[in-house]
Amino acid sequence: MKNSILSSRFSLFLLLFLTVISLKTVAANPIVIAIDVSPSVLNLQNQGEVVTVHTSIAYNLVAGSTVSLNGIEISWWKSDDRGYFVAKFLMSDVKSLKGLVIGGYNTLTLSGVTKDGVSFTGSQDIKVINNIPAGKK
């Protein structure tokens, strides 16, 4: 009987320990998702209002207010026709990111947290240009 109680306590301790280790591993390693940024070429002269980021994570899993793009707070979000999370950011905020390389590729990273508290992230390189449209020169 005494061995049975000790065995049960040890099993419970081991289960709790493994659960804590698993949670720390998940928290330390965010889920990597695919993203598709639109526009994929950002013209600083563009008069557009939003940058849209389509993702490969289900809409119902995401805590929308936790999502950011290179530290820019999300403006609004929605689900696409397939049930995936779509994030919208003010284009003026994206154009104002420090360190943008004009004429080169820049990495945009979307990050956030699921409703279960699991971090996720995805990145894409976009080209940044500063071309005045032909009719406006």
N, C-alpha and C positions, 0 to 999 in steps of 0.2 A: 504494500500500500504506500509506504514511504517513498519507494523508488518510483512509483507511478506518479505521485505528486511532484517529485523533483523532475521527472521526465516531462511532465506537462508544463511546468514552469520554465524549464529550459527551452522547450519547443516554442512557447509563447514569446520568450525573450528573443530567440533566434528569428522568429517571424517579424517581430517589431524592429529588430536591428536591420534585417534585410529590406524591410519597407522603407526605413529612413534612408538607407544607402541608395535605394532605387530612386526615391524622390530627389535626393541631392544630385544624382547623376542626370535625371531629366532636367532639373533646374539649371544645371551647369551646361548642358548641351541642348540648345534650342532646336526645335524642329526646323529643318531646312525646307522651304517651299520654293516653287517656281513663281516668278513674277514676269509680267509683260507691261512695260511702261509705255504710255502713249502721251505725247509724241516721243518717238524713239530718237528723233533729232530735235533738240530744243533750240529754236532761234530766239535769241534775246530780243530781237525786234518784233517777234510775234505778239499780236494783240490778244491771244487766247487767254482764257481765264482759269482753266484747270489743267492739272496733270493727273491722268487717270492711271491707276495701277491695278491690273487684273491679277488675281492670284490663283493658286492651286489648292487653297484651303477652303473648306466648307464654311459658308456664311454663318451657319448656326453655331459653329464652334468658337467664333472670334468675339472677344470683348472689344467692340469697335472703338471705344474711346481711348484704348491703350495703344492704338496703332500710330506709328510715325514714319516719316521718310527722311532719313539723314537728320533726325531730330526735329523735323517740322511736324507740328501738330496736325492731325487729320482734320479736314474741313467737313467732310461728310462721307457716308459709306452706304453701300447697297449690295444686293445680291444680283448676280447676272442670271441669264436664262438657264444656266446649268447648276445653279445653287452655290456658286463660288463667291467668295468675298471680293468686292471691288472697292478700292479706296480712292478718294478724290482729295487733291491738295491744291491750294491756291498757286497758280503758276507764278505769280509775283514772288511768293515765298521761295519757290524752287530756283527762280532766276537770281535770288539774293543770297543763295548759299555761298559761303566763303570758300575760296580756293577753286572755283570752277575753272577748268582749263578750256578756253575758247579755241575752237578748231581741233579739239581733241576729245577723247572719250573720258567720261566721268562716271564713277560708280554710284548708283543710287541704291540704298539699302532700306527696305521696308522691314520694320520690326513691330512686334506686338505680343499680346498675351491672350491665350484662349480663356474661355469662361472657367476652365478647370485650373487655371494658373500656370499653364505650360507656355514657355516663351517660344516664339517662332520668328524666323528671319528669312529673307530672300533678297538677292541682289541682281542688278542688271546694269550693264554699261550703256550709257546713251551719249551721243555726240552733242556737243554744244557749239553753236555757231552764232555769229553776230552779223547777219546779212540784212541789209536794208532791201525790202522788196523792190523790184524793178520799177514799178509805177510810182514809188515814193521818193526816188532820188532827186 
